Amino acid sequence: GVGWVATDLLTIDGNLLNLPSISQLTFDLPTLTPTASVIQQVNVAGATSVPLSPAFAALGDKLWGMMLQAGFQPETSTLGGLFLMNLTTGEAITFGNDVAFSGMSLSKIAILAALYDKFDAPLSLDAAIEVANMMICSENSASNALLARLGDGDMVQGAAYVTDFLRRLGLQNMYLVAPYRITEQATPAPVTAPTTQVDQSRAQPDYSNHITVDDMGQLLAGMYQCAVQNSGPLLSFSEARFTTGECRQMLDVMSINNLSQPLMMSAGVPDGTRVAHKHGYINDTHGNAGIVFTPGGDYALVTALHAPTWLDFQISFPLIMNMSRETFNYLNPATPQETNRDVFIVPVEECQVATNPIIDELTSINFAG
């Protein structure tokens, strides 16, 4: 074969053109050790373990490469994590699942699930409006009102209920131990955060609200199994407190996230594609978690991205869109999405849900079966 080396790495004495040619073919070089892939297979609770196909593993490698290309390097302070599951085949991969990220508004998915764990559908009108405001408008005040319901009037006890629910589900590295701060100046609640099995410092997570991409992905997979496949851990644990109808309600309200305007993962798929998701972003961390329903198969995707002090939206948002689009195109090769859609964020003051049809669904006995 032919090789090369940059001349600026060499010190050259004499005339290279006068060197004799050689015919040596063996050089006793050491055996190279291949770099281990960062992509890990996930065994999702409630699902049969499925070996990764070469094509799905290649998709995971491609998404990992996209994250590296965007500057999220695991050995630096700018890093990210991802969970991806083909909900049709059961194949699932993850990377960056050994790092705790700020839960941001993504943890509102856990609040929603814990609410249905404790209370039977249909919801009261007040609770339904609070759910819609939390999941669609991402209002922290509505989230805290629901925590108070879970804690019998005490928001901190409500957060503890959410964490206990996650532990009963087997999710050990994700927790919520305090209500959301309504303003940056709000005094944090005096609580003690638990120690988990992952790195709790590298991504500088909020002390009271931790997720890992793996745990969040497992929760989403359980919600999908319950709603679509009538199976999974939500139906088999916790004294069978969930019904398929309740799980469908959870995914329905998540499908109206940001009034159905394209944002993050939903901006990477065609218009009209159902995306049940929740986004979250603070100064140094951005994330998205949800389920995308497509003609070629459904998938669960969780991303969390972190940079010290400030993460540029012009880097994180397109990356999340592109990774969702690559997954959509993998499942729908005959009808690929060529470009991302324009992102539109509805201002909170314009997000109105009181007359949204989802309120009727959340409060109707006919939808709770």
KOLKEKOL-912585 format. One record per residue (C-alpha): residue in one letter; x, y, z; residue number from 1. Coordinates in steps of 0.2 Angstrom, whole numbers, plus 5000, padded with zeros to 4 digits. Example, Ala and Ser with C-alpha at 12.3 -4.5 7.8 and 13.67 -1.06 7.14 Angstrom:
# KOLKEKOL-912585
<node res="A" x="5062" y="4978" z="5039" n="1"/>
<node res="S" x="5068" y="4995" z="5036" n="2"/>
//
This chain:
# KOLKEKOL-912585
<node res="G" x="5000" y="5000" z="5000" n="1"/>
<node res="V" x="5004" y="5018" z="5000" n="2"/>
<node res="G" x="5005" y="5029" z="5015" n="3"/>
<node res="W" x="5010" y="5047" z="5019" n="4"/>
<node res="V" x="5016" y="5058" z="5033" n="5"/>
<node res="A" x="5015" y="5077" z="5034" n="6"/>
<node res="T" x="5033" y="5084" z="5031" n="7"/>
<node res="D" x="5031" y="5097" z="5046" n="8"/>
<node res="L" x="5031" y="5082" z="5057" n="9"/>
<node res="L" x="5048" y="5077" z="5051" n="10"/>
<node res="T" x="5066" y="5083" z="5052" n="11"/>
<node res="I" x="5074" y="5080" z="5035" n="12"/>
<node res="D" x="5093" y="5079" z="5032" n="13"/>
<node res="G" x="5100" y="5077" z="5014" n="14"/>
<node res="N" x="5091" y="5075" z="4998" n="15"/>
<node res="L" x="5075" y="5064" z="4998" n="16"/>
<node res="L" x="5077" y="5061" z="4979" n="17"/>
<node res="N" x="5093" y="5052" z="4982" n="18"/>
<node res="L" x="5086" y="5039" z="4994" n="19"/>
<node res="P" x="5085" y="5021" z="4987" n="20"/>
<node res="S" x="5069" y="5012" z="4985" n="21"/>
<node res="I" x="5065" y="4997" z="4997" n="22"/>
<node res="S" x="5055" y="4981" z="4994" n="23"/>
<node res="Q" x="5051" y="4977" z="5013" n="24"/>
<node res="L" x="5033" y="4971" z="5016" n="25"/>
<node res="T" x="5033" y="4967" z="5034" n="26"/>
<node res="F" x="5038" y="4979" z="5048" n="27"/>
<node res="D" x="5033" y="4970" z="5064" n="28"/>
<node res="L" x="5021" y="4983" z="5069" n="29"/>
<node res="P" x="5010" y="4981" z="5085" n="30"/>
<node res="T" x="4993" y="4974" z="5083" n="31"/>
<node res="L" x="4981" y="4989" z="5084" n="32"/>
<node res="T" x="4967" y="4988" z="5097" n="33"/>
<node res="P" x="4950" y="4995" z="5089" n="34"/>
<node res="T" x="4942" y="5009" z="5098" n="35"/>
<node res="A" x="4927" y="5003" z="5107" n="36"/>
<node res="S" x="4910" y="5010" z="5101" n="37"/>
<node res="V" x="4902" y="5022" z="5113" n="38"/>
<node res="I" x="4885" y="5016" z="5107" n="39"/>
<node res="Q" x="4877" y="5004" z="5119" n="40"/>
<node res="Q" x="4863" y="4992" z="5117" n="41"/>
<node res="V" x="4848" y="4995" z="5129" n="42"/>
<node res="N" x="4837" y="4982" z="5137" n="43"/>
<node res="V" x="4821" y="4991" z="5139" n="44"/>
<node res="A" x="4810" y="4985" z="5154" n="45"/>
<node res="G" x="4794" y="4976" z="5148" n="46"/>
<node res="A" x="4801" y="4973" z="5131" n="47"/>
<node res="T" x="4810" y="4958" z="5124" n="48"/>
<node res="S" x="4828" y="4960" z="5122" n="49"/>
<node res="V" x="4832" y="4962" z="5103" n="50"/>
<node res="P" x="4849" y="4962" z="5096" n="51"/>
<node res="L" x="4854" y="4977" z="5085" n="52"/>
<node res="S" x="4853" y="4975" z="5067" n="53"/>
<node res="P" x="4869" y="4982" z="5057" n="54"/>
<node res="A" x="4858" y="4995" z="5050" n="55"/>
<node res="F" x="4851" y="5002" z="5066" n="56"/>
<node res="A" x="4869" y="5001" z="5074" n="57"/>
<node res="A" x="4875" y="5011" z="5059" n="58"/>
<node res="L" x="4861" y="5024" z="5062" n="59"/>
<node res="G" x="4867" y="5025" z="5080" n="60"/>
<node res="D" x="4885" y="5028" z="5075" n="61"/>
<node res="K" x="4879" y="5041" z="5063" n="62"/>
<node res="L" x="4870" y="5051" z="5076" n="63"/>
<node res="W" x="4885" y="5049" z="5087" n="64"/>
<node res="G" x="4895" y="5057" z="5073" n="65"/>
<node res="M" x="4883" y="5071" z="5071" n="66"/>
<node res="M" x="4885" y="5075" z="5090" n="67"/>
<node res="L" x="4904" y="5075" z="5089" n="68"/>
<node res="Q" x="4903" y="5086" z="5073" n="69"/>
<node res="A" x="4893" y="5098" z="5082" n="70"/>
<node res="G" x="4906" y="5100" z="5096" n="71"/>
<node res="F" x="4898" y="5089" z="5110" n="72"/>
<node res="Q" x="4914" y="5079" z="5115" n="73"/>
<node res="P" x="4912" y="5066" z="5129" n="74"/>
<node res="E" x="4930" y="5070" z="5136" n="75"/>
<node res="T" x="4926" y="5089" z="5137" n="76"/>
<node res="S" x="4915" y="5100" z="5147" n="77"/>
<node res="T" x="4903" y="5102" z="5131" n="78"/>
<node res="L" x="4894" y="5085" z="5130" n="79"/>
<node res="G" x="4878" y="5076" z="5126" n="80"/>
<node res="G" x="4868" y="5061" z="5128" n="81"/>
<node res="L" x="4855" y="5051" z="5117" n="82"/>
<node res="F" x="4843" y="5037" z="5119" n="83"/>
<node res="L" x="4834" y="5030" z="5103" n="84"/>
<node res="M" x="4822" y="5015" z="5102" n="85"/>
<node res="N" x="4814" y="5008" z="5087" n="86"/>
<node res="L" x="4797" y="5005" z="5095" n="87"/>
<node res="T" x="4792" y="4993" z="5081" n="88"/>
<node res="T" x="4807" y="4981" z="5082" n="89"/>
<node res="G" x="4812" y="4984" z="5100" n="90"/>
<node res="E" x="4830" y="4989" z="5096" n="91"/>
<node res="A" x="4837" y="5002" z="5107" n="92"/>
<node res="I" x="4853" y="5011" z="5109" n="93"/>
<node res="T" x="4860" y="5025" z="5121" n="94"/>
<node res="F" x="4876" y="5035" z="5124" n="95"/>
<node res="G" x="4880" y="5048" z="5137" n="96"/>
<node res="N" x="4868" y="5038" z="5149" n="97"/>
<node res="D" x="4882" y="5038" z="5162" n="98"/>
<node res="V" x="4880" y="5057" z="5165" n="99"/>
<node res="A" x="4866" y="5066" z="5174" n="100"/>
<node res="F" x="4859" y="5081" z="5166" n="101"/>
<node res="S" x="4847" y="5095" z="5172" n="102"/>
<node res="G" x="4829" y="5088" z="5170" n="103"/>
<node res="M" x="4823" y="5105" z="5165" n="104"/>
<node res="S" x="4805" y="5104" z="5158" n="105"/>
<node res="L" x="4808" y="5086" z="5152" n="106"/>
<node res="S" x="4804" y="5080" z="5170" n="107"/>
<node res="K" x="4786" y="5086" z="5168" n="108"/>
<node res="I" x="4784" y="5070" z="5158" n="109"/>
<node res="A" x="4788" y="5061" z="5175" n="110"/>
<node res="I" x="4775" y="5072" z="5184" n="111"/>
<node res="L" x="4762" y="5068" z="5171" n="112"/>
<node res="A" x="4765" y="5049" z="5173" n="113"/>
<node res="A" x="4765" y="5051" z="5192" n="114"/>
<node res="L" x="4749" y="5060" z="5192" n="115"/>
<node res="Y" x="4740" y="5045" z="5183" n="116"/>
<node res="D" x="4749" y="5033" z="5195" n="117"/>
<node res="K" x="4741" y="5042" z="5210" n="118"/>
<node res="F" x="4724" y="5047" z="5203" n="119"/>
<node res="D" x="4712" y="5038" z="5191" n="120"/>
<node res="A" x="4705" y="5046" z="5175" n="121"/>
<node res="P" x="4695" y="5056" z="5172" n="122"/>
<node res="L" x="4704" y="5071" z="5179" n="123"/>
<node res="S" x="4695" y="5086" z="5187" n="124"/>
<node res="L" x="4693" y="5101" z="5176" n="125"/>
<node res="D" x="4706" y="5111" z="5187" n="126"/>
<node res="A" x="4718" y="5096" z="5186" n="127"/>
<node res="A" x="4715" y="5095" z="5167" n="128"/>
<node res="I" x="4719" y="5113" z="5164" n="129"/>
<node res="E" x="4735" y="5112" z="5175" n="130"/>
<node res="V" x="4741" y="5097" z="5165" n="131"/>
<node res="A" x="4738" y="5106" z="5149" n="132"/>
<node res="N" x="4747" y="5121" z="5155" n="133"/>
<node res="M" x="4761" y="5111" z="5161" n="134"/>
<node res="M" x="4763" y="5100" z="5145" n="135"/>
<node res="I" x="4758" y="5112" z="5131" n="136"/>
<node res="C" x="4763" y="5129" z="5138" n="137"/>
<node res="S" x="4777" y="5122" z="5150" n="138"/>
<node res="E" x="4771" y="5133" z="5164" n="139"/>
<node res="N" x="4781" y="5130" z="5180" n="140"/>
<node res="S" x="4767" y="5136" z="5191" n="141"/>
<node res="A" x="4755" y="5123" z="5184" n="142"/>
<node res="S" x="4768" y="5110" z="5187" n="143"/>
<node res="N" x="4770" y="5115" z="5205" n="144"/>
<node res="A" x="4751" y="5115" z="5207" n="145"/>
<node res="L" x="4751" y="5097" z="5201" n="146"/>
<node res="L" x="4765" y="5093" z="5213" n="147"/>
<node res="A" x="4754" y="5100" z="5227" n="148"/>
<node res="R" x="4741" y="5088" z="5222" n="149"/>
<node res="L" x="4753" y="5073" z="5222" n="150"/>
<node res="G" x="4759" y="5079" z="5239" n="151"/>
<node res="D" x="4742" y="5082" z="5247" n="152"/>
<node res="G" x="4745" y="5100" z="5247" n="153"/>
<node res="D" x="4764" y="5100" z="5249" n="154"/>
<node res="M" x="4774" y="5103" z="5233" n="155"/>
<node res="V" x="4790" y="5095" z="5241" n="156"/>
<node res="Q" x="4781" y="5080" z="5246" n="157"/>
<node res="G" x="4774" y="5079" z="5228" n="158"/>
<node res="A" x="4791" y="5080" z="5221" n="159"/>
<node res="A" x="4796" y="5065" z="5233" n="160"/>
<node res="Y" x="4781" y="5056" z="5226" n="161"/>
<node res="V" x="4787" y="5058" z="5208" n="162"/>
<node res="T" x="4804" y="5051" z="5213" n="163"/>
<node res="D" x="4797" y="5037" z="5222" n="164"/>
<node res="F" x="4786" y="5033" z="5207" n="165"/>
<node res="L" x="4802" y="5033" z="5196" n="166"/>
<node res="R" x="4811" y="5021" z="5209" n="167"/>
<node res="R" x="4796" y="5009" z="5209" n="168"/>
<node res="L" x="4797" y="5009" z="5190" n="169"/>
<node res="G" x="4816" y="5004" z="5191" n="170"/>
<node res="L" x="4823" y="5021" z="5186" n="171"/>
<node res="Q" x="4836" y="5024" z="5198" n="172"/>
<node res="N" x="4846" y="5039" z="5191" n="173"/>
<node res="M" x="4832" y="5051" z="5188" n="174"/>
<node res="Y" x="4824" y="5062" z="5202" n="175"/>
<node res="L" x="4814" y="5077" z="5207" n="176"/>
<node res="V" x="4816" y="5083" z="5225" n="177"/>
<node res="A" x="4809" y="5101" z="5224" n="178"/>
<node res="P" x="4796" y="5111" z="5215" n="179"/>
<node res="Y" x="4801" y="5122" z="5200" n="180"/>
<node res="R" x="4807" y="5139" z="5204" n="181"/>
<node res="I" x="4795" y="5152" z="5197" n="182"/>
<node res="T" x="4809" y="5166" z="5196" n="183"/>
<node res="E" x="4828" y="5165" z="5195" n="184"/>
<node res="Q" x="4828" y="5174" z="5212" n="185"/>
<node res="A" x="4817" y="5161" z="5221" n="186"/>
<node res="T" x="4825" y="5153" z="5236" n="187"/>
<node res="P" x="4828" y="5134" z="5233" n="188"/>
<node res="A" x="4818" y="5123" z="5244" n="189"/>
<node res="P" x="4829" y="5115" z="5258" n="190"/>
<node res="V" x="4830" y="5097" z="5252" n="191"/>
<node res="T" x="4843" y="5084" z="5251" n="192"/>
<node res="A" x="4847" y="5077" z="5233" n="193"/>
<node res="P" x="4850" y="5059" z="5232" n="194"/>
<node res="T" x="4866" y="5051" z="5226" n="195"/>
<node res="T" x="4864" y="5040" z="5210" n="196"/>
<node res="Q" x="4875" y="5028" z="5200" n="197"/>
<node res="V" x="4880" y="5041" z="5187" n="198"/>
<node res="D" x="4891" y="5056" z="5186" n="199"/>
<node res="Q" x="4881" y="5070" z="5195" n="200"/>
<node res="S" x="4894" y="5084" z="5192" n="201"/>
<node res="R" x="4901" y="5085" z="5174" n="202"/>
<node res="A" x="4885" y="5092" z="5166" n="203"/>
<node res="Q" x="4882" y="5104" z="5181" n="204"/>
<node res="P" x="4864" y="5098" z="5183" n="205"/>
<node res="D" x="4851" y="5107" z="5194" n="206"/>
<node res="Y" x="4853" y="5100" z="5211" n="207"/>
<node res="S" x="4834" y="5096" z="5213" n="208"/>
<node res="N" x="4830" y="5089" z="5195" n="209"/>
<node res="H" x="4841" y="5076" z="5187" n="210"/>
<node res="I" x="4838" y="5065" z="5172" n="211"/>
<node res="T" x="4848" y="5053" z="5162" n="212"/>
<node res="V" x="4844" y="5050" z="5143" n="213"/>
<node res="D" x="4842" y="5031" z="5147" n="214"/>
<node res="D" x="4830" y="5033" z="5161" n="215"/>
<node res="M" x="4819" y="5046" z="5152" n="216"/>
<node res="G" x="4819" y="5034" z="5137" n="217"/>
<node res="Q" x="4814" y="5020" z="5147" n="218"/>
<node res="L" x="4799" y="5030" z="5154" n="219"/>
<node res="L" x="4794" y="5035" z="5137" n="220"/>
<node res="A" x="4795" y="5017" z="5131" n="221"/>
<node res="G" x="4784" y="5011" z="5145" n="222"/>
<node res="M" x="4771" y="5025" z="5141" n="223"/>
<node res="Y" x="4771" y="5019" z="5123" n="224"/>
<node res="Q" x="4770" y="5000" z="5127" n="225"/>
<node res="C" x="4755" y="5004" z="5139" n="226"/>
<node res="A" x="4746" y="5015" z="5126" n="227"/>
<node res="V" x="4749" y="5006" z="5110" n="228"/>
<node res="Q" x="4754" y="4988" z="5114" n="229"/>
<node res="N" x="4743" y="4986" z="5130" n="230"/>
<node res="S" x="4759" y="4979" z="5139" n="231"/>
<node res="G" x="4774" y="4985" z="5148" n="232"/>
<node res="P" x="4779" y="4990" z="5166" n="233"/>
<node res="L" x="4766" y="5004" z="5168" n="234"/>
<node res="L" x="4752" y="4990" z="5167" n="235"/>
<node res="S" x="4762" y="4977" z="5177" n="236"/>
<node res="F" x="4768" y="4987" z="5192" n="237"/>
<node res="S" x="4761" y="4998" z="5205" n="238"/>
<node res="E" x="4745" y="4988" z="5208" n="239"/>
<node res="A" x="4740" y="4991" z="5190" n="240"/>
<node res="R" x="4736" y="5009" z="5193" n="241"/>
<node res="F" x="4737" y="5013" z="5174" n="242"/>
<node res="T" x="4725" y="5009" z="5160" n="243"/>
<node res="T" x="4728" y="5010" z="5142" n="244"/>
<node res="G" x="4716" y="5024" z="5141" n="245"/>
<node res="E" x="4726" y="5034" z="5153" n="246"/>
<node res="C" x="4742" y="5031" z="5144" n="247"/>
<node res="R" x="4734" y="5037" z="5128" n="248"/>
<node res="Q" x="4729" y="5053" z="5137" n="249"/>
<node res="M" x="4747" y="5056" z="5142" n="250"/>
<node res="L" x="4753" y="5054" z="5124" n="251"/>
<node res="D" x="4738" y="5064" z="5117" n="252"/>
<node res="V" x="4742" y="5079" z="5128" n="253"/>
<node res="M" x="4761" y="5078" z="5124" n="254"/>
<node res="S" x="4756" y="5078" z="5105" n="255"/>
<node res="I" x="4750" y="5096" z="5107" n="256"/>
<node res="N" x="4766" y="5102" z="5114" n="257"/>
<node res="N" x="4769" y="5120" z="5110" n="258"/>
<node res="L" x="4752" y="5121" z="5101" n="259"/>
<node res="S" x="4758" y="5108" z="5088" n="260"/>
<node res="Q" x="4771" y="5121" z="5080" n="261"/>
<node res="P" x="4787" y="5113" z="5075" n="262"/>
<node res="L" x="4800" y="5113" z="5088" n="263"/>
<node res="M" x="4816" y="5103" z="5090" n="264"/>
<node res="M" x="4813" y="5085" z="5086" n="265"/>
<node res="S" x="4796" y="5089" z="5078" n="266"/>
<node res="A" x="4804" y="5101" z="5066" n="267"/>
<node res="G" x="4814" y="5087" z="5058" n="268"/>
<node res="V" x="4799" y="5077" z="5052" n="269"/>
<node res="P" x="4786" y="5080" z="5039" n="270"/>
<node res="D" x="4771" y="5092" z="5043" n="271"/>
<node res="G" x="4757" y="5082" z="5050" n="272"/>
<node res="T" x="4768" y="5069" z="5059" n="273"/>
<node res="R" x="4762" y="5066" z="5076" n="274"/>
<node res="V" x="4775" y="5069" z="5089" n="275"/>
<node res="A" x="4772" y="5067" z="5107" n="276"/>
<node res="H" x="4786" y="5076" z="5116" n="277"/>
<node res="K" x="4792" y="5088" z="5129" n="278"/>
<node res="H" x="4806" y="5101" z="5126" n="279"/>
<node res="G" x="4816" y="5109" z="5139" n="280"/>
<node res="Y" x="4830" y="5122" z="5140" n="281"/>
<node res="I" x="4840" y="5133" z="5152" n="282"/>
<node res="N" x="4856" y="5143" z="5150" n="283"/>
<node res="D" x="4868" y="5128" z="5149" n="284"/>
<node res="T" x="4857" y="5113" z="5145" n="285"/>
<node res="H" x="4844" y="5110" z="5131" n="286"/>
<node res="G" x="4834" y="5094" z="5129" n="287"/>
<node res="N" x="4820" y="5085" z="5120" n="288"/>
<node res="A" x="4811" y="5069" z="5124" n="289"/>
<node res="G" x="4797" y="5061" z="5115" n="290"/>
<node res="I" x="4789" y="5048" z="5103" n="291"/>
<node res="V" x="4787" y="5050" z="5084" n="292"/>
<node res="F" x="4773" y="5041" z="5075" n="293"/>
<node res="T" x="4778" y="5037" z="5057" n="294"/>
<node res="P" x="4771" y="5026" z="5043" n="295"/>
<node res="G" x="4787" y="5016" z="5043" n="296"/>
<node res="G" x="4788" y="5013" z="5062" n="297"/>
<node res="D" x="4787" y="5023" z="5078" n="298"/>
<node res="Y" x="4803" y="5029" z="5088" n="299"/>
<node res="A" x="4807" y="5036" z="5105" n="300"/>
<node res="L" x="4821" y="5049" z="5105" n="301"/>
<node res="V" x="4829" y="5058" z="5120" n="302"/>
<node res="T" x="4843" y="5070" z="5119" n="303"/>
<node res="A" x="4851" y="5081" z="5132" n="304"/>
<node res="L" x="4865" y="5093" z="5127" n="305"/>
<node res="H" x="4876" y="5104" z="5139" n="306"/>
<node res="A" x="4889" y="5117" z="5138" n="307"/>
<node res="P" x="4897" y="5127" z="5152" n="308"/>
<node res="T" x="4888" y="5143" z="5156" n="309"/>
<node res="W" x="4879" y="5145" z="5139" n="310"/>
<node res="L" x="4873" y="5134" z="5126" n="311"/>
<node res="D" x="4869" y="5142" z="5109" n="312"/>
<node res="F" x="4852" y="5138" z="5102" n="313"/>
<node res="Q" x="4859" y="5139" z="5084" n="314"/>
<node res="I" x="4869" y="5124" z="5088" n="315"/>
<node res="S" x="4858" y="5113" z="5099" n="316"/>
<node res="F" x="4841" y="5115" z="5090" n="317"/>
<node res="P" x="4847" y="5111" z="5072" n="318"/>
<node res="L" x="4857" y="5096" z="5080" n="319"/>
<node res="I" x="4841" y="5089" z="5088" n="320"/>
<node res="M" x="4831" y="5092" z="5072" n="321"/>
<node res="N" x="4844" y="5083" z="5061" n="322"/>
<node res="M" x="4845" y="5068" z="5073" n="323"/>
<node res="S" x="4826" y="5066" z="5072" n="324"/>
<node res="R" x="4826" y="5068" z="5053" n="325"/>
<node res="E" x="4839" y="5055" z="5051" n="326"/>
<node res="T" x="4829" y="5043" z="5062" n="327"/>
<node res="F" x="4813" y="5047" z="5052" n="328"/>
<node res="N" x="4822" y="5044" z="5035" n="329"/>
<node res="Y" x="4830" y="5028" z="5042" n="330"/>
<node res="L" x="4812" y="5021" z="5045" n="331"/>
<node res="N" x="4804" y="5029" z="5029" n="332"/>
<node res="P" x="4818" y="5028" z="5016" n="333"/>
<node res="A" x="4805" y="5029" z="5002" n="334"/>
<node res="T" x="4798" y="5046" z="5008" n="335"/>
<node res="P" x="4813" y="5055" z="5016" n="336"/>
<node res="Q" x="4812" y="5072" z="5024" n="337"/>
<node res="E" x="4825" y="5082" z="5015" n="338"/>
<node res="T" x="4825" y="5098" z="5026" n="339"/>
<node res="N" x="4820" y="5103" z="5043" n="340"/>
<node res="R" x="4805" y="5114" z="5045" n="341"/>
<node res="D" x="4805" y="5132" z="5052" n="342"/>
<node res="V" x="4805" y="5132" z="5071" n="343"/>
<node res="F" x="4791" y="5142" z="5079" n="344"/>
<node res="I" x="4790" y="5145" z="5098" n="345"/>
<node res="V" x="4773" y="5151" z="5105" n="346"/>
<node res="P" x="4776" y="5164" z="5118" n="347"/>
<node res="V" x="4769" y="5159" z="5135" n="348"/>
<node res="E" x="4758" y="5173" z="5136" n="349"/>
<node res="E" x="4750" y="5168" z="5120" n="350"/>
<node res="C" x="4748" y="5149" z="5125" n="351"/>
<node res="Q" x="4730" y="5147" z="5129" n="352"/>
<node res="V" x="4722" y="5129" z="5133" n="353"/>
<node res="A" x="4706" y="5132" z="5142" n="354"/>
<node res="T" x="4696" y="5129" z="5127" n="355"/>
<node res="N" x="4707" y="5116" z="5119" n="356"/>
<node res="P" x="4698" y="5100" z="5115" n="357"/>
<node res="I" x="4711" y="5091" z="5125" n="358"/>
<node res="I" x="4702" y="5097" z="5141" n="359"/>
<node res="D" x="4687" y="5088" z="5136" n="360"/>
<node res="E" x="4697" y="5072" z="5133" n="361"/>
<node res="L" x="4706" y="5073" z="5150" n="362"/>
<node res="T" x="4689" y="5076" z="5159" n="363"/>
<node res="S" x="4678" y="5063" z="5150" n="364"/>
<node res="I" x="4675" y="5046" z="5157" n="365"/>
<node res="N" x="4673" y="5040" z="5139" n="366"/>
<node res="F" x="4692" y="5042" z="5136" n="367"/>
<node res="A" x="4698" y="5034" z="5152" n="368"/>
<node res="G" x="4695" y="5016" z="5148" n="369"/>
//
